[in-house]
Amino acid sequence: MLDSDLLFPDDIDLLRPRLYDHIAADEGALWIKVHDAYNYLADGQPMLGTAPGAAIYLVRDPRDVAISFAHFSNVSIDDSIAFLGSTGKTLGRDRFGGPTQLRQRLLDWSGHVESWTQQTCVPVLAVRYEDLSADPVAEVSRAMQFAGQDVLEDDVERAVALTSFGALQRQEAELGFVEGPGATPFFRSGRPGGWREILSREQSRRVEDAHAAVMERFGYARG
């Protein structure tokens, strides 16, 4: 057996579709969280394979994303804004012998959103983070119905209560969070529209100018 850490990211990318299709055939229906944009290999094959039956895509105002990513990555907000505007950025390892996560190609914020919402291989339901925050029971119920899952309202309400932002903050304080940045909390604020109090006018304009078309499509008005 070959240790995957001995492979270069480009080699791993070629194996990922086969891996996901194998998992789906072996395990059946599974929920899998990904950060990847909906990318394709050089031969036109989807990076995530042909097995996905549906996807729920969570979209958030990029001005709030810039703040959140700056805290998570321990970089300046200006650097975070630049990251969201770069088409070549990735998460995870991007060289031989890197971290344990696979490389995840992101594109820029607009490209990421469009890669999922405009592809035609997988049915997609786009859920705005702001709507999910405002009415989580309704949005979770809508997402489950889209995914073909029969759920009771009581079950949704219980799930929402257990995963409220306050509940997650308490869990992280008590138990930690494996994907957290370490020194600072992962579940920091979660409040939609926080960019209005944190970003300068010039910073918010940089985001708006770079992503105006997709922001408008999802109801994110200029500040």
C-alpha positions in Angstrom: 0.0 0.0 0.0 1.3 3.4 -1.0 1.2 6.2 1.6 -0.9 9.0 0.1 1.6 11.5 1.5 4.1 10.3 -1.0 2.0 11.5 -3.9 2.0 15.0 -5.4 -1.3 16.9 -5.2 -1.8 16.6 -9.0 -1.5 12.9 -8.7 -4.0 12.8 -5.8 -6.5 14.9 -7.9 -6.5 12.2 -10.5 -7.5 9.6 -7.9 -10.2 11.6 -6.1 -13.1 10.9 -8.5 -12.4 7.1 -8.2 -12.2 7.4 -4.5 -15.6 9.2 -4.1 -17.3 6.9 -6.5 -15.9 3.9 -4.6 -17.1 5.3 -1.3 -20.6 5.9 -2.7 -20.8 2.4 -4.1 -19.6 0.8 -0.9 -21.4 3.0 1.7 -24.5 4.2 -0.1 -25.9 7.7 0.6 -23.5 9.8 2.7 -23.2 13.5 3.7 -19.8 14.8 2.8 -18.6 18.4 3.5 -16.2 19.8 1.0 -14.6 23.2 0.5 -13.6 22.6 -3.1 -15.0 24.6 -6.0 -16.7 22.3 -8.5 -13.6 21.6 -10.5 -12.9 19.3 -13.4 -9.8 17.3 -14.3 -8.0 17.8 -17.6 -10.1 15.0 -19.2 -13.3 16.8 -18.3 -14.1 14.4 -15.4 -15.6 16.1 -12.3 -13.1 16.2 -9.5 -15.8 14.9 -7.0 -16.7 12.0 -9.2 -20.0 11.1 -10.8 -21.7 9.7 -7.7 -23.1 12.8 -6.0 -26.8 12.9 -6.3 -27.4 16.4 -4.9 -25.6 19.2 -3.2 -26.5 21.9 -0.7 -24.4 24.9 -1.2 -24.0 27.5 1.5 -23.3 31.0 0.3 -22.4 33.9 2.5 -21.8 37.7 1.9 -18.1 37.9 0.8 -17.6 40.9 3.0 -18.4 38.8 6.1 -16.3 35.9 4.6 -13.3 38.2 4.4 -13.5 38.9 8.1 -14.1 35.3 9.1 -11.3 34.0 6.9 -8.9 36.7 8.3 -9.5 35.4 11.8 -9.3 31.8 10.9 -6.0 32.2 8.9 -4.5 34.8 11.2 -3.9 37.2 8.3 -4.9 40.8 7.8 -8.3 41.7 6.4 -6.6 43.2 3.4 -4.8 39.9 2.8 -8.1 38.0 3.2 -9.8 40.2 0.7 -7.0 39.6 -1.8 -7.3 35.8 -1.1 -11.0 36.0 -1.9 -10.2 37.7 -5.2 -7.5 35.3 -6.4 -8.4 32.5 -8.8 -5.4 30.3 -7.9 -5.7 29.9 -4.1 -6.1 26.5 -2.4 -6.7 25.1 1.1 -4.8 22.1 2.4 -1.5 21.0 1.1 -0.2 22.4 -2.1 3.2 20.7 -2.2 4.8 17.3 -1.6 4.8 16.2 2.0 2.3 18.8 3.2 -0.4 18.7 5.8 -2.9 15.9 6.2 -5.7 17.6 4.2 -6.0 17.1 0.5 -5.5 20.2 -1.6 -8.8 21.9 -2.3 -8.9 24.3 -5.3 -11.1 27.3 -4.4 -11.1 29.8 -7.3 -12.1 33.3 -6.2 -15.3 33.9 -4.2 -17.4 34.5 -7.3 -15.8 31.6 -9.2 -16.5 29.3 -6.3 -20.2 30.3 -6.1 -20.7 30.0 -9.9 -18.8 26.7 -10.2 -21.4 25.1 -8.0 -24.5 27.0 -8.9 -24.0 27.0 -12.7 -22.8 23.4 -13.2 -25.3 20.9 -14.5 -23.9 17.6 -13.3 -25.3 17.7 -9.8 -28.6 19.3 -8.6 -27.8 22.1 -6.2 -29.8 24.0 -3.6 -28.1 27.3 -2.7 -28.8 28.4 0.9 -27.8 31.9 2.0 -26.1 31.9 5.4 -28.1 35.0 6.2 -31.4 33.2 5.6 -30.2 30.2 7.6 -29.3 32.5 10.5 -32.7 34.3 10.4 -34.9 31.2 10.1 -32.8 28.0 10.6 -35.8 25.7 11.0 -37.3 26.7 7.7 -34.0 26.6 5.9 -32.9 23.3 7.3 -36.3 21.8 6.5 -36.1 23.1 2.9 -32.6 21.7 2.5 -33.7 18.3 3.8 -36.7 18.2 1.5 -34.4 19.1 -1.4 -32.1 16.2 -0.5 -35.1 13.8 -0.4 -35.0 13.3 3.4 -38.3 13.0 5.3 -37.9 14.9 8.5 -40.2 15.9 11.3 -40.3 19.5 12.4 -39.6 18.5 16.0 -36.4 16.8 14.8 -35.3 19.8 12.9 -36.0 22.1 15.8 -33.9 19.8 18.1 -31.0 19.7 15.6 -31.1 23.5 15.3 -31.0 23.9 19.0 -28.1 21.6 19.4 -26.1 23.4 16.7 -27.0 27.0 17.5 -24.0 29.3 17.4 -24.1 29.7 21.2 -24.2 25.9 21.7 -21.3 25.4 19.3 -19.3 28.1 21.2 -19.9 26.4 24.5 -18.9 23.0 23.0 -15.7 24.5 21.6 -14.8 26.1 24.9 -15.3 22.8 26.7 -14.0 20.3 24.2 -12.1 22.2 21.5 -12.8 22.0 17.8 -10.6 19.9 15.5 -10.8 22.4 12.6 -10.2 25.4 14.7 -7.3 27.8 14.2 -5.9 27.0 17.6 -5.3 30.1 19.7 -8.5 31.9 18.7 -12.0 30.4 18.7 -13.4 29.0 15.4 -16.9 29.9 16.4 -16.1 33.6 16.8 -19.3 35.7 16.0 -21.3 34.3 13.2 -23.4 37.4 12.9 -24.5 38.4 9.4 -23.7 41.9 8.4 -20.8 42.3 10.8 -18.7 43.7 8.0 -20.5 47.1 8.3 -18.8 47.6 11.7 -15.4 46.2 10.8 -14.5 46.9 7.2 -13.4 50.3 6.0 -15.3 51.9 3.1 -12.3 51.2 0.9 -12.2 47.6 2.0 -15.9 46.9 1.4 -15.6 48.6 -2.0 -12.8 46.3 -3.0 -14.9 43.3 -2.3 -18.0 44.8 -4.0 -16.1 45.8 -7.1 -14.5 42.4 -7.5 -17.7 40.4 -7.0 -20.5 42.7 -7.9 -22.3 40.5 -10.4 -22.6 37.4 -8.2 -23.3 39.5 -5.0 -26.2 41.1 -6.8 -27.5 37.7 -7.9 -27.7 36.6 -4.3 -29.1 39.8 -2.9 -26.0 41.3 -1.4 -26.4 45.0 -2.0 -23.5 47.5 -2.0 -23.0 49.1 1.4 
